[in-house]
Amino acid sequence: MKETRLRIRLLGDPALRKKSRPVANINQRHQDILGEMARLMYVNSGIGLAAPQVGINEAMIVVDIGSGLYKLINPKIVSKSGHQVMEEGCLSIPGVCIKVKRAQKVLLEAQDEEARPVAIEAQGLLACVFQHEIEHLSARLTVDHTSFFEKLKLRKRLTALRKRSKDEELSESKTKSCQLQL
């Protein structure tokens, strides 16, 4: 695959609000995208990243909380138990941390990058990260977990992020049109 130009999309980018399509036939393209997503996640000091966050409308995530990298395709949570509340950040909403209530323990099923089925039992932080990234595949963000009053408190920061996202989109479209003129 040629060099990818993936970038993390920020709040306000329409890609974050599109539900991801399941991947039907896993191929080298998906493996390359997962590799690039992992690189972006590490470069940005993240512990998880979903395909919509890089503008790809396919059900793929990468996760590494320090115990090894997971590259997963078509992940689904099949069971949950318990609950926990953690303060979560998001690479698409930098500088904003939100307390989110999630399941303490999850069982998830997916395919790895070689199209093999995998089942993973996770708890604590890993369970939280899997739930967070899988929510991205359904077009859901951490800000969707906040109350109206919390959104009012965050309004300035969220508005600035949306503006930054729009500016990056405009800049990218100008770059694309210039490249077409060469």
HELIX and SHEET records of a PDB file:
HELIX    1   1 PRO A   14  ARG A   17  5                                   4    
HELIX    2   2 GLN A   28  VAL A   43  1                                  16    
HELIX    3   3 ALA A   51  VAL A   54  5                                   4    
HELIX    4   4 GLY A  124  LEU A  137  1                                  14    
HELIX    5   5 THR A  142  HIS A  145  5                                   4    
HELIX    6   6 PHE A  148  GLN A  181  1                                  34    
SHEET    1   A 5 GLY A  48  ALA A  50  0                                        
SHEET    2   A 5 MET A  60  VAL A  63 -1                                        
SHEET    3   A 5 TYR A  70  SER A  81 -1                                        
SHEET    4   A 5 LYS A 105  GLN A 111 -1                                        
SHEET    5   A 5 PRO A 117  GLN A 123 -1                                        
SHEET    1   B 2 GLN A  84  GLU A  88  0                                        
SHEET    2   B 2 ILE A  98  ARG A 102 -1                                        
END                                                                             
